[in-house]
């Protein structure tokens, strides 16, 4: 036993190794099951060895989010603002889909980590470099919300895992009181010729909303730019 403990202590740890192991463990067992004890076991060290690199569970979670955000691809150089923003947000979505627990941890945090702040600063910078004013960029960031990090809170849960007969019964019972909700819930089975295909396609819905927002932002930017030009011409 003593030899095993000594062997564990000889294992070289780093903060990066601890965080990446924690991310991998959360991917496998879920964020609720993650603990300092089972992380230490995965790394082959005693639990106290972890505290040299992360002060507590909250700092561990912060670092795990930083690892996930670090997986988001930078924008391709030379692209226009809309393409750059779209590509980066979709890259963020791929990272969040790869780590399903991450969105819940991000939502639980009161204060963003420096890595998340750096990412947000870069996203804001794309809009500013694209010709958006400070005021319009402020509204844009409020509107785009959590999509900037690749996730949204869905209004309707996907019902494909529900037994069809049970779903039909539930819809009939609800139809009298909530006809429009039931109407939309029934529309989850899209027509065959739809670009979405049968059933709700989360990726399509995410991109559909993102593209609507980006198109709207472009119209607002153009309108603001035109108004600024008119004012300049009238006072010139």
N, C-alpha and C positions, 0 to 999 in steps of 0.2 A: 504493500500500500504506500509506504513512504517513497519507494522508488518511482511509483506511478505519479505521485504528486510532484517529485523533483523533475520528472520528465516533462510534465505539463508546464512547470515553471520555466523550463528551458526553451519552450516554443516562443519564437519571436512574434510579437504582435505589433500592429500599428493601428492607428485610428482608422485608416482607410480599410484595412483588412477586417477590422471589427464591424464597420458599417456595411461593407459589402456582404459579409457573412450574415448579418442581421437582415438585410434585404432579401437574400436568398432564402433564409429561414421563413420570413414572413410570406414569401411567395409560395412556399411549400405547405406551411401549417396554418397560415392566416395570422393577421396582426393581433387578434385576441389571444392567441396561444403563445405569442412571442414573450419570452421572459429572459432576464439576465442569466438565469440558471441554465435554461436549455440552450441559450446562445453560447455560454461558456462550454457546455458539453459538446456542442458542435465544433467549437474551435479547439477542443482538447486542453482547456485550461481551467483553473479554479475560478469561480465567479469573481473573486476580488481582483483578479488580474485585469478584468474589463474596466474597472473604475479608474485605472491609470489613463484611460483613453476617452471615456465618457463618464461624466459625473453622476448621471442618473438615467432613468428610463426616458425622461423627457428629452434630454440631450441626445440620447440614442435615436429617438424618433426624428428629431430635427436633422440629425446627420443622415438618416436614411432618406428623408425627403430631398436633401441636397444631392444624394447619389442619383435619385430618380430624375431630378431636374437636370443633372449633368448629362443625362442620356439624350436630352432634347437636341436635335441637330441645329447648328447655326444656320441662318439664312444664306441662301446661295448668293454670292457676290454679283452685283450688277443687275439685280432684279428690281422691278418696280415695287412700291410699298405694299400694294394689295397682294401680289404674288408672294412677297417675302413674309408678310404676316400670315397668310393662309398656309404656306409651307411649314412655318414654325409651329403654328397651332396644331396642325395635323401631326407633326412630329411629336408634339407634347401629348396628343391623344394616344399615339402608338405607345409611348412610354407608360402612360397611365393604364392602358389596357393590358400591358405586360405585367404591371404591378397593381392588381385590382384594389388592394388595400390602401394605396397611396392617397386617393382622393379623400377618403374618410379622415386620414391623419391630417391632410392639408386643411380640411374644413374645421378640424378641432383646434387648430392653432390660433391663438390670439394675435401673435406677432410673427411676421415672416422672418425667415433666416436671412443672413446676408446673401447667400446664394440665390434664394428666391427673389430678394430685392434686386439683385444684379440682373436677373432674368426679366423682371418687370420693367426695370429701367431701360433695358435693351428694346423691349417691346414698345414702350412709350416712344423711345427714340426713333423707331421705324415710322411711326405716325408723324412725328415732328419733322423728320427728314423728308417725308412725303408731302409736306405742305400744309399739314394740319396746324391750326393755331393752338395755343395752350388751352384756351377755353373749350374748343371743340374736342381736343384730345382728352380733356377731363371727362366730358360727357361720353366719349367713345369707350373709355376704360370702364366707366360705370356700367355701360350697356353690355359690353362684351363679357364682363364678369368672369366667372370661373372658366369660361371657354378659353381664356388666354392660357390656362394651364391644362387644357385638354379634356375637361369634363363638365357636365351639366347635371343639375338635379332634374330627373325626368318627372313630368307630370303624371304620365300614365305608365304603370308597370307593364312589362311584356307579359301577355297572358298565354303564350304558346305552351307553357308547361302545365297549364290548368286543363283538367279533363274537359273535353268539348261539351259533353252532356251537362256537366255541372255548370260550365260557363253559360250555356244556353238558359238554364234554369235561373241563374243569378241575373242575367240580363233581362229576362221576362219580369222578374220580381221588381227590378229597379226601374223598368221602362216607364211605369206610370208616374213616378215621382221625379225622375231625372231623365227626361226623354233625350235631351241633347248630349248628356254625358254618355248615355247608352249608344246614341247614334255614332259618336266619335269612337267609342270603344269597339263597336262593330266594324268600323272602317279600318281596323288594324289588319284585316285580311284584304289587302289591296287587290285591285283588279289585275288580271293576268298580264295585261299589256303595260302595266305600270313599270317605270324604271326601277322601282323598288322591288317588285315581285311580291309573292305571297308572304304575309306576316310583316311585322315591323322590322325595319333594318336600322339598327341604332347608328351605324356609320353614316348611312344616307341622311338620316334625320339630323345628325350633328353637322354634316357638311351643308345640308340644305339651309339650316339656320345661320351657319357661319357665312355662307355666301350672300344671304339676304342682308345680314348686318354689314358686310364689307361693301356691297353695292350701295346701301343706304349711306354709309360713311362717305363714299366717293361723291355721292350727290350733294351731301352737306358741305364737303370740302370745296366742291366746285361752286356751290351757291355762295359760300362765305368768301371765296376768292374773288368772285364776280362783284360782290357787294363792296369789297375793299377797293377793287379797281375803280368802281363808279365813284366812290367817295374821294379817291385820290384825284380823279379826273375833274370832279366838280370843284375841288378846292385848289387845283393846280393853276 
